Amino acid sequence: MTTKRLYRIPEGKVFGGVCTGLSEYFDIDYTIIRLAWAISFLFAGVGGLAYIIAWIVIPNREYQSF
């Protein structure tokens, strides 16, 4: 049994690969994650800070060719 790990994914990234990594981890479309970040940034104002913290905390996954 393999364990799920949360990584930032450099392929398909816009800024840091955080949304792409979260979408892979939760197995949902990355557009939904990006919209959630944008809405939290516009309405709550904490989305930007949370994104920066996630960018620092979540490790980067190196490209793997299978």
CORBELPE-V979455 format. One record per residue. N is the residue number from 0. SS is DSSP state (H for helix, E for strand, L for the rest). PSI is psi as a letter, one per 20 degrees, with the letter a starting at -180 (999 if undefined). Layout:
# CORBELPE-V979455
n: {N/N}
ss: {SS/SS}
psi: {PSI/PSI}
This chain:
# CORBELPE-V979455
n: {0/1/2/3/4/5/6/7/8/9/10/11/12/13/14/15/16/17/18/19/20/21/22/23/24/25/26/27/28/29/30/31/32/33/34/35/36/37/38/39/40/41/42/43/44/45/46/47/48/49/50/51/52/53/54/55/56/57/58/59/60/61/62/63/64/65}
ss: {L/L/L/L/L/L/L/E/E/L/L/L/L/L/L/L/L/H/H/H/H/H/H/H/H/H/L/L/L/H/H/H/H/H/H/H/H/H/H/H/H/H/H/H/L/L/H/H/H/H/H/H/H/H/H/H/H/L/L/E/E/L/L/L/L/L}
psi: {p/q/q/p/q/p/q/p/o/h/p/j/q/g/f/i/j/g/h/g/g/h/h/h/g/i/l/r/p/h/h/g/g/h/h/g/g/g/g/h/g/g/g/h/i/i/h/g/g/h/g/g/g/h/h/g/g/p/q/p/p/q/p/p/p/999}
